[in-house]
Amino acid sequence: MKTKTILLLTIALFLIGGMGCEKKEDSTITKLTGTRWELAGIMDVKMNQLKKLTPEGAYWFKFISETEG
């Protein structure tokens, strides 16, 4: 009897825990695949200034695939 009770409690905990781990879709995430991003400059937070990079357009990256984090 004690073994059945422990087994049922364990199963119940796994079921309750599994319900809390449902994957939810977040509609605010934008797909980045195929987009190209350019580094505008380096921000000096203390001075609140953006130091522009030269030559402009020299630093960029492109997302070629989606991955889950």
C-alpha positions as CSV (number, residue, x, y, z in Angstrom):
1,M,0.0,0.0,0.0
2,K,2.8,2.4,0.9
3,T,4.6,1.7,-2.4
4,K,1.4,2.4,-4.4
5,T,0.9,5.7,-2.6
6,I,4.5,6.8,-3.3
7,L,4.2,5.7,-7.0
8,L,0.9,7.6,-7.4
9,L,2.4,10.8,-5.8
10,T,5.4,10.6,-8.0
11,I,3.3,10.2,-11.2
12,A,1.1,13.1,-10.0
13,L,4.1,15.3,-9.5
14,F,5.5,14.5,-13.0
15,L,2.1,15.3,-14.6
16,I,1.7,18.6,-12.7
17,G,5.3,19.6,-13.5
18,G,4.9,18.6,-17.1
19,M,1.9,20.9,-17.5
20,G,4.0,23.9,-16.2
21,C,6.6,23.3,-18.9
22,E,4.4,23.8,-21.9
23,K,6.0,25.7,-24.8
24,K,4.3,29.0,-25.5
25,E,4.6,30.9,-28.8
26,D,5.7,34.5,-28.3
27,S,4.2,36.7,-30.9
28,T,6.6,39.5,-30.2
29,I,9.6,37.7,-31.5
30,T,10.6,38.7,-35.0
31,K,12.1,36.2,-37.4
32,L,15.7,37.3,-38.2
33,T,16.4,34.8,-41.1
34,G,17.5,36.7,-44.2
35,T,18.0,40.0,-42.4
36,R,21.3,42.0,-42.5
37,W,22.4,44.1,-39.5
38,E,25.0,46.8,-39.6
39,L,27.0,47.9,-36.5
40,A,26.3,51.7,-36.3
41,G,29.0,52.4,-33.7
42,I,30.2,51.9,-30.2
43,M,28.1,53.4,-27.4
44,D,29.8,55.2,-24.5
45,V,27.2,54.7,-21.8
46,K,28.8,57.1,-19.3
47,M,28.9,60.0,-21.8
48,N,25.7,58.9,-23.6
49,Q,27.4,59.2,-27.0
50,L,27.6,56.9,-30.0
51,K,31.0,56.8,-31.6
52,K,30.4,56.1,-35.3
53,L,32.6,53.6,-37.0
54,T,34.5,54.4,-40.2
55,P,34.3,53.4,-42.9
56,E,30.5,53.2,-42.7
57,G,29.1,49.8,-43.5
58,A,32.3,48.0,-42.7
59,Y,30.9,45.9,-39.8
60,W,27.8,43.9,-40.5
61,F,26.3,40.4,-40.1
62,K,23.5,38.4,-41.7
63,F,21.2,35.8,-40.1
64,I,21.1,32.8,-42.4
65,S,19.1,30.4,-40.2
66,E,16.9,30.2,-37.1
67,T,17.9,28.3,-34.0
68,E,16.2,27.8,-30.7
69,G,17.9,29.1,-27.6
